[in-house]
Amino acid sequence: MVSIKTCDFLEHTDCYNGLCLKCKAIQDGGCEPDAENYKCGTCGTNNVMGFEQALLCGHINIIE
């Protein structure tokens, strides 16, 4: 699980960023909000999710 601030979460969603569930790298742009199994540019696995989807699936914890 990744913990991020609300303002950072909103920035990532506005920019269509994705989160790799394996290496926790943030993928810049090109990731739909409900994306699943996109390819990670860092580790090469198909474990990138859109930030909204990752939140809904319990992979992101919003902190203040």
Secondary structure, 3 states (H helix, E strand, C coil): CEEEEHHHHHHHHHCCCEEECCCCCEECCCCCCCCCCECCCCCCCCCEEEHHHHHHCCCEEEEC
